[in-house]
Amino acid sequence: MPLRSLTLLCFCCVNHLFAQTFSAVPGPLLSKELQFEQANECYIYFNNPSGNSLQLHWRLLESNLPEEWDADLCDYGLCYIGIPSNGLMSPVYDTIQPYLKLIVQPGTAPGATWIWFRVYEEGHEDNFVDVFYSLYTPGTLAASAPTSSNVLAYPNPAQSVLILENNLPTSTIACIRNLAGQSVWQGKLAAQSQQTISLDQWPNGLYLLQNGQQTQKILIQK
């Protein structure tokens, strides 16, 4: 394999050296309408079908929580004031589901927030699941991942093809992942260029285009 291709592969796919042993329930994306002036509890659970002992770390990757909102986090083990940058859950077996719980109170201010956590197994940081909270108040659209201004993906939602457009004056590396964190496409985009990707073999669902520190949410609906 050419060195450049090997570098791109390592850059985007290192996260699945270990087989995934747990999953998010009901799924990696929780989209929920919040009630004003209430403590809204928002759970994402994690299944452990192996029956073996499982201990999960979590790390906050991204949050655009409105300043007027209050939010606290609990995991399986501890509750925190606010949302810390990382934490460690208590170990569990298959009969217990560890979880992340956000307690969000929007007050009277409408708005939306997108919060992204990475949850990974103790001792195996490459075995992870990314989970997302898309939370919004009545009359507000669901929150989306921040949109990259340098590399754009369209049409969005996409059906048969996806076009990536690099607006930078230099080449850049981009990677598209599914919500399980698996890389489904990676490549180098030339400066001021477009690339068309066929979606014939891609399942419907939500994907994330990553370019440096920027992320864009892509929805595929055939």
C-alpha positions, 0 to 999 in steps of 0.5 A, a space after each residue: 500500500 502506498 505510504 500516503 494511503 497508509 497515512 490516511 487510513 491510520 489517520 481516520 481508522 485507528 479507532 477500530 483496532 479492537 472489536 466493539 463490545 458495547 452499544 448505545 441504547 436506544 441509539 447513539 443520537 438522542 433528539 429530545 424536546 425540553 420543557 421550559 423551567 423544568 429539570 429535563 432528564 435525558 438518558 443514553 444507556 449502554 448495553 454489554 452483551 458479552 456478560 463480562 465486566 465492563 468499565 466505561 470512560 467518557 469524554 466531552 468532545 463538543 458542546 454549544 450549550 446556551 449560556 442561559 441554560 443550566 445543565 448537570 451530568 450524571 453517569 453510572 457512579 457519580 453526579 457532577 455540577 455542570 458537565 466536566 470534561 471527562 469521567 469514569 463510570 463504575 464497573 458493571 456486568 451484563 445485567 446492569 446498564 451504565 448510562 450518561 444522564 443529562 439534567 437540563 433546565 432551559 428556564 424561559 429562554 428558547 434554544 437548542 444545544 448539540 452535545 457530543 461525548 465519546 465513551 470508551 472501554 477502560 484500557 481500550 480507548 480505541 474501542 469507543 462509541 460516540 453519542 450525541 444529544 440534540 436538545 431543543 425547546 418548543 418552537 425551536 428546530 432540533 440542534 445539529 452538529 456545527 457546520 464546517 466552513 472550509 469543507 462542505 458536503 451537499 446535497 444534505 440530505 443526500 440520496 445517490 451522491 454526496 459532493 465534498 467541496 474544499 474551499 481552502 487554498 490548500 489541500 486537506 484531509 477529510 473523513 466521514 464516520 458513522 455514529 458508531 465511530 467507524 470510518 466509511 470514507 477518507 481521502 485528501 481533497 485538493 485545494 479549491 476542488 470538488 469530489 463526488 462520492 457514490 452512496 449506492 452501498 451506504 445505509 440510510 442514517 446520520 454521518 459525520 464529516 470531520 476535517 481537522 477540528 470541524 464537524 458537519 452532520 450529513 443525513 442520507 435518505 434514499 
